[in-house]
Amino acid sequence: MKKGQQVNKIYLPEIVDDSTSSLLEITKALGISRDIVASDEEIAEAWTSLPSVMRKIPPELMSKGLARMCISVASGLFDSAINYIWNASVIELRNKVKRFGLNIVGQVTTRKDFDENKLNDLKDSELLDLCLQLNLITEDGYFFLDQCRDIRNNFSAAHPTIGDIDNHEFISYANRCAKYALGNEQNPIGVNVKELINALKLSKFTDDQLDTWAGRLEKTHEAQRELLFGTMHGMFCDPQSSEETRVNALKIIDVFKEKLSPTIKSNLIDQHQDYIAQGKTDKHTASQIFFEKLGLLELLGESEHHALISNACKRLWSVHQSTDNFYNEPPFAERLLQLSSQGSIPKTAKDEYVMTVVGCAIGNQYGTSHSAYNHYEKMVQNFSPEETRIMLESTLSDNVIQKRLKNYKRCNLKFQELVCLLDSSTIPTKVQKIYQEWSKNC
């Protein structure tokens, strides 16, 4: 508990004996086995642990949804309980975005005219992404809440479940929601987006200001850098921006031009292409100047092909992250296969392309889209030596593929299958050792 933070004193009544007796009577009356819900022992243990979780939630966030969660726990309905606390978490995350400022969200993202209706229309995965970018949740919080989202989609009463969770799993789930979504946890690392936007617009940066903001951007997480570099590119290209604002934005990005990640480069090119598609000649011209000033004009050489590949990857990954992805992935995977077959993948899109194909192909702990898998196999078989290198090196860096390989055995087996599809004669020397480790069972 942080110093000065109000303690939420929660003391739940002793109801377990009465509750479990009622459960027995109800199931008996219906002629159904008592074990359709949690056992008396599981209910008792969950009920005993629940107050310590509830104390992490500020008093003002106690809602009817959380009350229903408690009632569900007392009834042994853990699948309903996780749904109630997840819904409460989503509501609070939306409120955090509102408190941040919907108008500011519209300014710093590509979501123009962002309002409450558009906020409510965001998928849960998109809401988590936005909260991470705005620094409303930490990287740890994002990781654990994204797992909660996955569990809710597959093990809660919101959808047909693929299994049951026990009392220990429920308490762990509730604790993550309470700590990272409903609690008052602050991120000490990220950049204050409002302050940066105001500083960019206020006056020309001094050397000390530039060093300060560059230092903060260096320390923050990649998701926020992706957001803010895209925002600064947009501010540079906006005809309404002052010259000071344009110069400030350019100076900050210039500090990082030698170490822009593939994703940041991809996003900048996508934004450039959007100006062309939308007929915004003034912004397109300014964007060309932006790339020229940074010495990055070569990124625009294959921009048309890049935009097609990158957008197809983003659409496929969005579907892959959503509920019912096993059924919805095939047409998006087929579309990406068609595009990738019409020439080599642009250098700027290779990382995104490989990470998307391999990430979807190994799937998650619940499986892989069977109907899409043959498309993924064909794309992997057609990987260039450079794309093969990216695939194999992905097992060593901090990314979604590495995390899935580390945590889920079935993803490991799928990755081994993909490695066996690679032509051993095309494996770059740099990753021969990695290839040999993964191809032992081929």
Secondary structure as GFF3:
##gff-version 3
##sequence-region A 1 442
A	DSSP	alpha_helix	16	30	.	.	.	ID=ss1
A	DSSP	three_ten_helix	34	36	.	.	.	ID=ss2
A	DSSP	alpha_helix	40	54	.	.	.	ID=ss3
A	DSSP	three_ten_helix	59	61	.	.	.	ID=ss4
A	DSSP	alpha_helix	64	74	.	.	.	ID=ss5
A	DSSP	alpha_helix	78	100	.	.	.	ID=ss6
A	DSSP	alpha_helix	102	108	.	.	.	ID=ss7
A	DSSP	alpha_helix	116	121	.	.	.	ID=ss8
A	DSSP	alpha_helix	124	133	.	.	.	ID=ss9
A	DSSP	alpha_helix	139	155	.	.	.	ID=ss10
A	DSSP	alpha_helix	167	177	.	.	.	ID=ss11
A	DSSP	pi_helix	178	182	.	.	.	ID=ss12
A	DSSP	alpha_helix	193	202	.	.	.	ID=ss13
A	DSSP	alpha_helix	207	219	.	.	.	ID=ss14
A	DSSP	alpha_helix	222	237	.	.	.	ID=ss15
A	DSSP	alpha_helix	243	256	.	.	.	ID=ss16
A	DSSP	three_ten_helix	257	259	.	.	.	ID=ss17
A	DSSP	alpha_helix	262	277	.	.	.	ID=ss18
A	DSSP	alpha_helix	281	293	.	.	.	ID=ss19
A	DSSP	three_ten_helix	297	300	.	.	.	ID=ss20
A	DSSP	alpha_helix	303	320	.	.	.	ID=ss21
A	DSSP	alpha_helix	325	340	.	.	.	ID=ss22
A	DSSP	three_ten_helix	347	349	.	.	.	ID=ss23
A	DSSP	alpha_helix	350	362	.	.	.	ID=ss24
A	DSSP	alpha_helix	370	381	.	.	.	ID=ss25
A	DSSP	alpha_helix	385	393	.	.	.	ID=ss26
A	DSSP	alpha_helix	400	407	.	.	.	ID=ss27
A	DSSP	alpha_helix	409	421	.	.	.	ID=ss28
A	DSSP	three_ten_helix	424	426	.	.	.	ID=ss29
A	DSSP	three_ten_helix	429	431	.	.	.	ID=ss30
A	DSSP	alpha_helix	432	438	.	.	.	ID=ss31
###
